Amino acid sequence: METATRTVPRWPCYVLTTEADGTITLDGPAADPGPYRTREDATAAVAAVAGRVRRPVRAHAADADGTVWPLLVTPEATVIEDGPAVAKPKRQARKSPPQAKAPDRKPAAATPPPSTPTAPRTPTAPPPRRPALTVEAPRSRPAPPPSRQTMPTVLTIRSLEQAGQLHQAAKLAADLEGGAVQAHGPSHPDAVNARELHAYLRAKIGELATAARLYRDVAERQWHRRDYTAANTSAAAAHSAWLHITDLDEAIDVGRAIVRMRNLIPGEGMRAYHSARSHQAKLETQAAQRP
């Protein structure tokens, strides 16, 4: 079975996340995000996709505590473990090197208690200040470089952007993305690069929900391609766009996808993951308190 699991492509990989209310949400291409009442229902939705591609697909089942179980799901809805569970590391206070053990000295009263220096180093809650929304142009180092077919269109899009015709540029970027997907598939570098350019333009226009969803898709595909630096950059762009959505219901809807993304791309020290969950919980509390 181990050799068989290696033949299953890394993409698509579906993420089943247990939410705080016990429901299961699903993230991945061509799948209904739910929520589902049970994990079996969510698994059946993944199995339906596996049936369409006529092979098992990969999945990650994420528990509420952040533990991730790598799985394979067959078209018959059989679930196969694909390795040990990966627990999200808890930020334990690093034990300072054993230098603090001063032998037989008794300056206990004179030495500040250990909690004093560590107290300011445990800001578990993210700072309330929102980061400024800085939308940077997609990196000019696509790997591989744009093909001869896409380069003329990219140059036209850039010319429209510089002329201030952002809506025309965004429409052309969407057309470029659709053509690349149709020709090569959604994970081909030409398609991912076009989607990143499309996301950048939608953010610049102010269509932040669309931009956040596009950047999220780009980040996850880059992650599965093992381009981790690019994936973290795109994930940060998706996260930033989400934080600036002012419509509460829209922000909650987009937030579900961002939290699932942060399950996969948690950021350094898992700070981005915890920040996303905290912000989403705050949004849902505000919605519940509406008259």
Residue, then its C-alpha position, 0 to 999 in steps of 0.5 A: m500500500e505504501t508504494a501505491t500511495r506514492t503514485v497518487p499526485r500531490w494535487p489536488c489535495y482536499v482540506l477537511t477542517t473541523e470548525a468550532d461548532g463541530t461541522i466540517t468544511l471542505d476546501g479544494p477544486a470542484a468540491d462543495p465547501g459545505p459545511y457538512r454535519t459529519r466528517e463522513d459527509a465531507t469524505a463522501a464529497v471528496a470521494a465524488v471528486a475522486g470518482r470523476v478523476r477515476r483515482p484516489v485523491r489526497a486529503h488533509a483532515a484538520d482537527a479543531d486543535g490544528t492536528v492534521w491527518p494526511l489521507l487518501v480517499t478512493p472513489e468508493a469513499t474508502v479512507i486510507e491513512d497516508g502517514p502519521a498525524v502532524a500536530k501543530p506545534k504549540r509555542q512552548a516557552r523556550k527553555s533557557p539554556p541551563q545557565a540559569k541554574a546558579p549552583d548554591r548561590k542564594p540570590a533568590a530574592a534578588t533575582p527577578p522571577p523567571s516570569t518577568p522577562t518572559a511576560p512580554r514575549t507571549p502576545t498570544a492575541p494578535p495586535p488589534r491594529r490592522p496592517a496597511l493593505t499593501v498590494e504589490a505587483p506579482r513577482s517578476r520572476p515567474a518560474p518558468p518565464p511566461s510563454r511566448q503565447t502569454m507574454p504579449t497579453v501580459l505586456t498589454i495588461r501592463s500598458l492598460e494598468q499604467a494608463g489607469q484602465l484597471h477594469q479593462a486590464a483585469k478583464l484581460a487578465a481573467d481572459l488570460e487566466g481562463g485560456a491558460v487553464q483551458a490549455h494547460g490546466p489550473s496548476h500550470p505555471d502560466a495559469v497560476n501566474a495569470r491568476e496572480l496578476h488577475a488577483y493583483l488587479r482586482a485588489k487594486i480596483g478594490e474588489l477585495a473579496t475576489a482578490a483574496r479568493l484568487y490569491r488564496d488559490v495561487a498560494e495553495r497551488q504554489w505550496h503544493r508545487r513546493d514553492y514555499t517562499a512564493a506561497n507565503t507571499s501570496a498567502a499574506a496578500a490573501h490574508s491582507a485583502w481579507l482583513h480590509i473587507t468591510d462587508l461583514d457577511e462577505a468577510i465571514d464567507v471569505g474568512r472560512a477560506i482564509v482559515r483553511m488556507r492558514n491550516l496549510i500555510p500557517g506562517e512563521g511560528m503559526r502566528a498567521y494561523h492563530s491571527a486568522r482564527s482569532h479574526q474570523a471568530k471576532l467577525e462571527t461574534q459581531a454577526a451573532q450580536r447583530p440585532 
